[in-house]
Amino acid sequence: MTKKNWNEWKSIIEGLLFASGDEGLDVREIADVLDLDWRVAEELIEEMRTTYVKENRGFRIAKIAGSYQLTTNPEHAPYFAKLAQAPTRGSLSQAALETLAIVAYRQPITRIEIDEIRGVKSDRALHTLVAKELIQEAGRAEAVGRPILYETTKQFLQYFGLSHLKDLPDAEQMAGEIDLEAETRMLFQKLEEKDKSKQLTIDDLPESSNEHTDA
């Protein structure tokens, strides 16, 4: 394997880890995608981990529960906290509100399930909600890859002026059908009822359920 191929494989692995989000990929999954021996794939990943640290890159590769995940440099945590708390980030985007509605009504739920409902990737929205402490990890699902489950937090209840999850608008009125727009609007209306409309504007909500974009 030439150096050019070696570097190209690393570039592909970096993209694969980015695309896999917080679910990560184990070495055999990566090896299968690249048609490489798993030991070669593992060597590539370990070299990448070393390089990221040596060059003080903004990313790190962490191995969690047997899977590799692309994470941020822990030394940069104060800057991420500052970004999450910045005034311009104080409101919830359409993507974040949609994702939060899904978690609130269908918890515990995995990122993959959220993506399937929304029809787009939800990684950034999930990170935003976790940073704002509106959702949190709730263990791992008994499925292939043991994906992370998400649930709402006490902060979520306080944010929406709820004493309990049962105080959420009744989703049964949707006759059991998946209606993301309806769930999102009900969550927004609950927030508006508690005189917190400054955190969101009605313009943030879609005119139709097909207008889903991530943020």
Solvent accessible surface area in square Angstrom, and as a share of the most:
residue,aa,sasa,rsa
1,M,123,0.55
2,T,83,0.49
3,K,159,0.67
4,K,161,0.68
5,N,63,0.32
6,W,49,0.17
7,N,73,0.38
8,E,93,0.42
9,W,60,0.21
10,K,39,0.17
11,S,70,0.45
12,I,62,0.31
13,I,0,0.00
14,E,50,0.22
15,G,40,0.38
16,L,41,0.21
17,L,1,0.00
18,F,143,0.60
19,A,54,0.42
20,S,15,0.10
21,G,14,0.13
22,D,21,0.11
23,E,18,0.08
24,G,9,0.08
25,L,35,0.17
26,D,49,0.26
27,V,23,0.13
28,R,135,0.49
29,E,69,0.31
30,I,0,0.00
31,A,4,0.03
32,D,107,0.55
33,V,92,0.53
34,L,10,0.05
35,D,130,0.67
36,L,31,0.15
37,D,63,0.32
38,W,84,0.29
39,R,149,0.55
40,V,44,0.25
41,A,0,0.00
42,E,55,0.25
43,E,90,0.40
44,L,0,0.00
45,I,0,0.00
46,E,69,0.31
47,E,65,0.29
48,M,7,0.03
49,R,73,0.27
50,T,89,0.52
51,T,45,0.26
52,Y,7,0.02
53,V,91,0.52
54,K,172,0.73
55,E,105,0.47
56,N,86,0.44
57,R,85,0.31
58,G,38,0.37
59,F,85,0.35
60,R,36,0.13
61,I,7,0.04
62,A,27,0.21
63,K,104,0.44
64,I,76,0.39
65,A,81,0.63
66,G,42,0.40
67,S,16,0.10
68,Y,2,0.01
69,Q,13,0.06
70,L,30,0.15
71,T,43,0.25
72,T,68,0.40
73,N,0,0.00
74,P,98,0.62
75,E,121,0.54
76,H,54,0.24
77,A,53,0.41
78,P,89,0.56
79,Y,151,0.57
80,F,86,0.36
81,A,47,0.36
82,K,149,0.63
83,L,95,0.47
84,A,26,0.20
85,Q,146,0.65
86,A,27,0.21
87,P,128,0.81
88,T,124,0.72
89,R,103,0.38
90,G,40,0.39
91,S,57,0.37
92,L,2,0.01
93,S,43,0.28
94,Q,25,0.11
95,A,1,0.01
96,A,1,0.01
97,L,1,0.01
98,E,1,0.00
99,T,0,0.00
100,L,0,0.00
101,A,0,0.00
102,I,0,0.00
103,V,0,0.00
104,A,6,0.05
105,Y,45,0.17
106,R,61,0.22
107,Q,44,0.19
108,P,81,0.51
109,I,7,0.04
110,T,7,0.04
111,R,10,0.04
112,I,83,0.42
113,E,76,0.34
114,I,0,0.00
115,D,19,0.10
116,E,129,0.58
117,I,40,0.20
118,R,5,0.02
119,G,62,0.59
120,V,48,0.28
121,K,110,0.46
122,S,0,0.00
123,D,27,0.14
124,R,140,0.51
125,A,2,0.01
126,L,3,0.02
127,H,109,0.49
128,T,47,0.27
129,L,0,0.00
130,V,63,0.36
131,A,57,0.44
132,K,43,0.18
133,E,109,0.49
134,L,2,0.01
135,I,3,0.01
136,Q,79,0.35
137,E,109,0.49
138,A,33,0.25
139,G,45,0.43
140,R,61,0.22
141,A,18,0.14
142,E,155,0.69
143,A,57,0.44
144,V,147,0.85
145,G,49,0.47
146,R,106,0.39
147,P,11,0.07
148,I,7,0.03
149,L,30,0.15
150,Y,7,0.03
151,E,54,0.24
152,T,12,0.07
153,T,20,0.12
154,K,164,0.70
155,Q,70,0.31
156,F,0,0.00
157,L,36,0.18
158,Q,121,0.54
159,Y,30,0.12
160,F,0,0.00
161,G,35,0.34
162,L,15,0.08
163,S,99,0.64
164,H,99,0.44
165,L,63,0.31
166,K,163,0.69
167,D,54,0.28
168,L,20,0.10
169,P,34,0.22
170,D,82,0.43
171,A,31,0.24
172,E,144,0.65
173,Q,128,0.57
174,M,26,0.12
175,A,86,0.67
176,G,74,0.71
177,E,123,0.55
178,I,116,0.59
179,D,55,0.28
180,L,10,0.05
181,E,35,0.15
182,A,27,0.21
183,E,6,0.02
184,T,1,0.00
185,R,76,0.28
186,M,20,0.09
187,L,0,0.00
188,F,8,0.03
189,Q,89,0.39
190,K,30,0.13
191,L,0,0.00
192,E,85,0.38
193,E,123,0.55
194,K,86,0.36
195,D,127,0.66
196,K,53,0.22
197,S,46,0.29
198,K,200,0.85
199,Q,50,0.22
200,L,4,0.02
201,T,76,0.44
202,I,99,0.50
203,D,128,0.66
204,D,52,0.27
205,L,14,0.07
206,P,9,0.06
207,E,151,0.68
208,S,41,0.27
209,S,49,0.32
210,N,137,0.70
211,E,93,0.41
212,H,33,0.15
213,T,95,0.55
214,D,56,0.29
215,A,48,0.37
